[in-house]
C-alpha cells in the first residue's frame, strides 16, 4: 500500500513539475512569438573581439562568434536575417548570419569606423570611417562597396534621414555636419555646428537634425531643407545619448556629469525641462509608444524608468556594474541592459519593472542588437 501511494505521489509531482515548466516557458515566450520564430540578442564584446548570441526565450547564451578587434555599433538589419556592426580597430564592417550564429562577411570600409546605418528599405548600409575621412555605401545583398566619398576630418558616424534620401556625417575635428545624397554620395551641403559633434537625431519629417557636441556642451539644430544652422542649445554638461520620441516632438539628452537629462522641445527648438536622475545617466531607450524612457546609470549600476507624460521617476532597477546601452525586444516585454564592467546582460521584465536574470557575455560589452527572425 505504501509503495502504491509513493508511486502515485511521484507521478503527481512529475505532472506538476511538467505543468510548471510549460507555464515558465509560456511566461518567457512573448505573446506575439510563434513557435517557428526566434528572438535573439547579439552583444559586441570589445575586450575579446567577439559577439555573444543570447536566446531571449531560454534566457541563456547560445553562441560566441569571433569577429575581430573592437567590435561595436551592432544593428539588426531591417529586412535580412542579419546583424551588422563594425570592427573599429580592424577597419571593416561585419555581417553576422542570425540563423546560423556565424560570421558571414567582413567588408573593408576604412580606418576606425564606429557605427553602421541602413537605408529605410534595407538595400544599402552606410559607414563613416573616422581614421580615413571617408563615407562608404554598401549593397546589403552582395556585400560590395558601391560608393565612396571624402568627408571632413574624423567623421563620427553616418546617419540616414527617415526618407532615405540623405546621409548626415558629423565631422568631429572640423565641427561640421556634411549632407550627402544617399544615392550618389555627392556632397549637398556643409553646416558648421558646435564643437566636436558626435550623435545625430533626425525628425520624422526630415526637416531638422539635432547634433550633440561634446566639446561645447551643446546640441545644434540644423535645418536640412535650407542646410543652415538654426541654433546651438546650451546644456548643463557634455551630452551623451539622444533619445527622440517617435513623433519627433521631444528629444531626451542624457548628461552624465549633470546627473540627469534635459528635454528639448523640438518644435520650438528650446530646452523645456531638466531632470536629476542619479549619479551618471549615460544611455537609454524608449518604448514605441513613448510612454516610458529607460535611462542607464553607469556609476549607480541601475536603470531608471521615467513616465514621459508626468515626468515621474519610477523605482530604479539595479542591474550590474557600469550599465550602458539598453534595448527593448519587439514585444516590449523585455528590457536588456549591457553591463560593461561585469561582462553581462541584465534582463528586465517590463510588466513588473524587475530584474529577471543576468546572462554572462564577453569582455567589456558595449553594443547590443535584438533580432526577431
C-alpha positions in Angstrom: 0.0 0.0 0.0 2.8 2.4 0.9 4.6 1.7 -2.4 1.4 2.4 -4.3 1.0 5.7 -2.5 4.6 6.6 -3.2 4.2 5.8 -6.8 1.1 7.9 -7.1 2.8 10.7 -5.3 5.8 10.5 -7.7 3.6 10.6 -10.8 1.6 13.6 -9.3 4.8 15.5 -8.6 6.1 14.8 -12.1 2.9 16.1 -13.6 3.0 19.2 -11.5 6.7 19.8 -12.5 5.8 19.4 -16.2 3.0 21.8 -15.9 5.2 24.3 -14.1 7.8 24.0 -16.8 5.2 24.7 -19.5 4.0 27.8 -17.6 7.5 29.1 -17.2 8.2 28.7 -20.9 5.0 30.4 -21.8 5.7 33.2 -19.4 9.1 33.7 -21.0 7.9 33.5 -24.6 6.4 36.8 -25.8 2.7 36.6 -26.8 3.4 37.5 -30.4 6.2 34.9 -30.9 5.1 31.8 -32.9 7.0 28.5 -32.3 8.8 28.9 -35.7 10.2 32.3 -34.8 13.4 33.1 -32.9 14.2 36.1 -30.7 17.9 36.6 -30.1 20.2 39.3 -28.8 23.6 40.0 -30.1 26.2 41.6 -27.9 29.5 43.1 -29.1 32.4 42.5 -26.7 35.2 45.0 -27.3 37.6 43.3 -24.9 37.9 40.0 -26.6 36.8 40.7 -30.2 33.6 38.5 -30.1 29.9 38.8 -30.4 27.7 36.8 -27.9 24.4 35.4 -29.1 21.6 35.2 -26.4 18.4 33.2 -26.7 15.8 35.5 -25.2 13.3 32.7 -24.8 15.5 30.4 -22.8 17.5 33.4 -21.4 20.9 31.9 -22.0 24.0 32.4 -24.2 23.9 30.0 -27.1 26.9 31.1 -29.2 30.1 33.1 -29.2 31.3 34.5 -32.6 34.9 35.7 -33.2 34.6 38.8 -35.4 37.8 40.8 -34.9 39.2 43.6 -32.8 36.9 46.1 -31.0 33.5 45.2 -32.4 30.9 47.9 -32.0 27.8 49.6 -33.5 25.7 46.5 -33.8 22.4 46.9 -35.7 19.8 44.4 -36.7 19.2 44.5 -40.5 15.6 45.7 -41.1 14.9 43.1 -43.9 17.5 40.3 -43.9 18.2 37.8 -41.2 21.5 39.5 -40.4 23.1 41.7 -37.8 25.7 44.2 -38.9 28.4 46.1 -37.0 31.9 47.3 -37.4 35.4 46.3 -36.2 36.8 49.7 -35.2 40.5 48.5 -35.0 40.1 46.2 -37.9 38.6 48.8 -40.3 35.8 46.7 -41.7 32.0 46.1 -41.4 30.9 42.8 -40.0 27.9 40.8 -41.2 26.5 38.1 -38.9 24.1 35.4 -40.2 21.5 35.5 -37.5 20.1 32.0 -38.3 23.4 30.2 -38.0 25.0 32.5 -35.5 28.2 32.8 -37.6 30.2 35.5 -39.2 29.1 35.8 -42.9 31.3 38.6 -44.2 34.0 41.2 -43.4 33.7 44.3 -45.6 36.7 46.7 -45.6 35.5 50.3 -45.2 38.5 52.3 -43.9 40.2 53.0 -40.6 38.3 53.4 -37.4 34.6 53.0 -38.1 32.3 53.3 -35.1 28.8 52.6 -36.4 26.6 51.5 -39.3 23.2 52.7 -40.6 20.8 51.4 -43.1 18.5 52.9 -45.8 14.8 52.5 -44.8 14.3 49.7 -47.3 17.4 47.9 -46.1 19.0 47.8 -49.5 22.1 49.9 -48.5 24.3 50.3 -45.5 26.4 53.3 -44.8 29.6 53.6 -42.7 31.8 56.6 -41.9 35.5 55.7 -41.3 36.9 58.2 -38.8 40.6 57.4 -39.4 40.4 57.7 -43.2 37.9 60.6 -43.5 35.6 58.7 -45.8 32.0 57.6 -46.2 31.1 54.3 -47.9 27.9 52.9 -49.2 27.4 49.1 -49.3 25.0 47.0 -51.2 23.5 44.7 -48.5 22.6 41.8 -50.7 26.1 41.4 -52.3 28.1 43.0 -49.5 30.0 45.1 -52.1 31.1 48.7 -51.5 29.3 50.6 -54.3 30.1 54.2 -53.4 32.8 56.1 -51.6 33.1 59.8 -50.7 35.6 62.0 -48.9 34.4 63.7 -45.7 35.8 66.2 -43.2 38.2 65.3 -40.5 37.3 62.5 -38.2 33.8 61.7 -39.2 32.0 60.1 -36.3 29.1 58.2 -37.9 26.7 58.1 -40.9 23.1 58.8 -40.2 20.4 58.2 -42.9 17.4 60.5 -42.9 14.0 58.8 -42.4 13.1 59.3 -46.1 16.3 57.6 -47.2 17.4 60.5 -49.4 20.3 62.0 -47.4 23.2 60.8 -45.3 24.4 63.1 -42.5 28.0 62.9 -41.3 29.2 64.9 -38.2 32.9 65.6 -38.5 34.3 65.8 -35.0 37.6 67.7 -35.8 36.0 70.1 -38.3 32.9 70.8 -36.1 30.7 70.5 -39.2 27.9 68.3 -40.4 28.1 67.3 -44.1 24.9 66.3 -46.0 25.3 63.7 -48.8 23.0 62.4 -51.4 22.2 58.9 -50.3 22.2 57.5 -53.9 25.3 59.2 -55.4 27.2 60.2 -52.2 27.6 63.7 -53.8 28.0 66.5 -51.2 24.9 68.6 -50.9 26.0 71.0 -48.2 28.2 71.6 -45.2 26.9 73.2 -42.0 29.1 74.5 -39.1 27.9 73.3 -35.7 29.0 73.3 -32.1 32.4 71.9 -31.2 33.2 68.2 -31.7 29.8 66.9 -33.0 29.1 63.2 -32.5 25.5 61.9 -32.2 22.7 62.8 -34.6 18.9 62.5 -34.3 16.6 63.5 -37.3 12.9 64.4 -37.0 10.5 62.0 -38.7 9.6 64.6 -41.4 13.3 65.0 -42.4 13.2 68.7 -41.6 15.7 69.2 -38.7 18.7 67.3 -37.4 19.8 67.6 -33.8 23.6 67.1 -33.3 25.3 66.6 -29.9 28.5 68.5 -29.4 30.9 67.1 -26.8 33.4 69.9 -27.0 31.0 72.7 -26.0 28.2 71.2 -24.0 25.6 72.0 -26.7 23.1 70.5 -29.1 23.0 72.0 -32.6 19.7 72.2 -34.5 20.3 72.0 -38.3 17.6 72.9 -40.9 18.0 70.1 -43.5 15.9 71.8 -46.2 17.8 75.1 -46.2 21.0 73.5 -44.9 21.7 76.1 -42.3 22.2 76.2 -38.6 19.1 77.1 -36.6 20.5 77.3 -33.1 23.0 76.0 -30.6 21.3 75.0 -27.4 23.5 75.2 -24.3 23.3 72.2 -21.9 24.4 71.7 -18.3 27.2 69.3 -19.3 28.5 67.1 -22.1 25.7 65.4 -23.9 25.7 61.6 -24.2 22.7 59.8 -25.7 20.0 61.3 -27.8 16.5 59.7 -27.3 13.9 61.0 -29.8 10.2 60.5 -29.4 8.7 58.6 -32.3 6.6 61.6 -33.2 9.6 63.8 -33.0 8.1 66.2 -30.5 10.7 65.8 -27.8 14.4 64.9 -27.6 15.8 63.5 -24.3 19.5 64.2 -23.8 21.4 62.3 -21.1 24.1 64.4 -19.4 26.3 62.2 -17.1 28.2 65.0 -15.3 25.0 66.9 -14.5 23.5 63.7 -13.1 20.4 63.8 -15.2 18.9 64.7 -18.6 17.5 67.7 -20.4 14.4 67.6 -22.6 14.3 69.6 -25.8 11.1 70.8 -27.4 11.9 70.1 -31.0 9.1 72.2 -32.4 10.2 75.3 -30.6 13.9 74.4 -30.6 14.3 75.1 -26.9 15.1 73.3 -23.7 11.8 72.7 -21.9 12.9 70.8 -18.8 15.8 69.5 -16.8 15.7 66.4 -14.6 18.0 65.0 -12.0 18.2 61.2 -12.1 21.2 59.8 -10.3 25.0 59.6 -10.5 25.9 59.3 -14.2 22.9 58.8 -16.6 24.5 57.7 -19.8 22.4 55.7 -22.3 18.9 54.5 -22.6 15.9 53.6 -24.8 12.3 54.5 -25.2 9.1 52.4 -25.6 7.5 52.5 -29.1 4.5 54.5 -27.7 6.9 56.8 -25.9 5.1 56.3 -22.6 8.4 55.3 -20.8 12.0 56.2 -21.1 14.6 53.9 -19.6 18.0 55.6 -18.6 21.0 53.6 -17.6 23.3 55.0 -14.8 26.9 53.9 -15.3 28.1 54.7 -11.8 25.0 53.8 -9.8 24.6 50.5 -11.6 20.9 50.8 -12.3 18.3 51.6 -14.9 15.7 54.3 -14.1 12.2 54.2 -15.8 10.6 57.6 -16.4 6.9 58.2 -17.2 7.2 60.8 -20.1 3.7 62.2 -19.6 4.1 63.1 -16.0 7.9 63.2 -15.7 7.5 60.8 -12.8 10.5 58.7 -11.9 9.7 55.0 -11.1 11.8 52.9 -8.8 15.3 52.3 -10.2 16.2 48.8 -11.1 19.7 47.5 -10.0 21.3 45.7 -12.9 25.1 45.4 -12.6 28.4 47.2 -12.9 28.6 50.1 -15.4 25.4 49.6 -17.4 25.3 51.3 -20.8 23.3 50.5 -23.9 19.7 49.4 -23.4 17.2 47.9 -25.8 13.6 46.6 -25.7 12.5 43.5 -27.5 9.9 43.9 -30.3 7.0 43.0 -28.0 8.1 45.4 -25.3 8.1 42.5 -22.8 11.8 42.5 -22.1 14.3 45.3 -21.5 18.0 44.4 -21.9 20.9 46.5 -20.4 24.6 45.8 -21.1 26.9 45.8 -18.1 30.3 46.7 -19.3 32.4 46.2 -16.2 30.7 43.0 -15.0 30.5 41.5 -18.5 26.9 40.5 -18.6 23.5 41.5 -19.9 20.7 42.3 -17.4 17.2 41.1 -18.5 14.3 43.1 -17.0 10.6 42.1 -17.1 8.9 45.4 -18.2 5.5 44.5 -16.8 6.9 44.2 -13.2 9.9 46.5 -13.7 12.0 43.8 -12.1 15.3 42.1 -12.9 14.8 38.5 -14.2 18.4 37.4 -14.6 21.9 38.3 -15.6 23.4 36.5 -18.6 27.3 36.4 -18.8 28.7 37.5 -22.1 32.3 38.5 -23.1 34.8 41.1 -22.0 33.8 44.8 -22.0 30.4 44.5 -23.8 29.4 47.9 -25.3 26.9 47.3 -28.1 23.6 45.5 -28.4 21.1 44.5 -31.1 17.9 42.4 -30.9 16.8 40.4 -33.9 13.4 38.7 -34.4 13.5 36.1 -37.3 
